[in-house]
Amino acid sequence: MSSESDDGTLFERLRRALESGRLAHAYVFAGLPSRTHAMAIRLLQLLHCDSGSGRPCGRCPACRNVAAHRHADSLWIEPRNKSRNIDIDTVRSIRGHMARSSMAGRWKSAVFAGADRMQEPAANALLKMLEEPTPDTIFLLLSDNPQALLDTVRSRCQVLRLHGGGGAPDAFSGPMLEILEAGGPGVIGGLLRARRLGALLKPERERIEKEEKAAVNWDLYEGKARERMEEIVDARVAARYKGTLSDALLALERWYHDILLCAAGAGESFFIHGDRAHSVRALAAGLTCGRACHNIRVIEDMKGQVDLNVSESMLFDRAFAVLTARNKES
Ligand SMILES: [Zn+2]
C-alpha cells in the first residue's frame, strides 16, 4: 500500500499517470471520507473537464456535474438501504452503465463510496467487472476501512492511502500522543504506556461491534443462517478493528519518527509534532541514532503482526518493552 503525506502530491501523481496513459483502471482511496471523496471528485473532474487545460477547471458544466454527483458518465454509489450495505442489484446495474459508450466521448466511471459496505455477492459481481477491464473506464473504491474489502477485490486495485498534509491520521492521535508523552522512562513507563494504549483502543472495538450488530436485521436469520450471519459480523468487526489498529500504529510511527529526527540532531521545524517538541526532545535525550532507527523497525514489525490477529495488549506489551529500552544493548 502506498502512503502519501500530501493529497496534492497524490493528485499530481494521478495526473501524470493519466498524461502518460498509465492510469490504473481501478483504485482504492483509503482514508477519511472527507479526503477520499474530495480526491475522487478531483480525479473525475480531471477526466471529464471541458476546459482542455489538462487540469480540472472546477467551473465548466462537466466539473460542476461531477461535484454534484450527477455527471452522465460517472456513477456515484453509496450505501443507502436500511442496513447501509451496497447490494448485488446495485452493482449489477453498473455493468450496463460501464458498457455503454461515454456520452461526452471521454471516460466512464463508477465511484463506490463506503466500498467496504459491499456485501460479498455484490463484491464478487464487482470483481467480475474488475477482471474484464474495458478501455477508458475507471472504478474508484472509497473506504475508511480498506481492510474490510475482499482481498480479491483489493488486489485488483491500486491502493492509495490518503492522510492529508501532515495532520493527524485519525481520531486517536490526540489521546495517543498524550499517553506517549507521559508515563515516565524505563520498562515500567513502557508497560504503563502499553496498558493505557490498550485501554484507549478497547472501547473502539466495542463501538465497532455494536455498530455492526445493529446494522443486521436479526429477525431475518434463524438457526444455521443466524450462525453464519454471526460469523460474518465477527469478520466485519475484526476487519474494521484491524483498520483501527493500523491507524494507531501509524500514529505511533509518526511519533517515533520525530524522536529519530531529534536523535539525529534535526531541529523541531522538521518534526511532524513540532507543537510537542519539548516531549520529543526529552524522549530522544541519550538515544543513539541506531537505537532510534531500531525503534522504527520495531513498529514496522508490529504492523506486520496486525495481520496475524495478535491481541492489542500483547502487541503493545511486547513492543513497548523494546521501545523503552535505551542504549544499554546497542
Ligand atoms: Zn472543468
Residues whose N, C-alpha, C, O or C-beta is under 5 A from the ligand:
A	BS01	ZN	C49 D50 S51 P56 C57 G58 R59 C60 C63
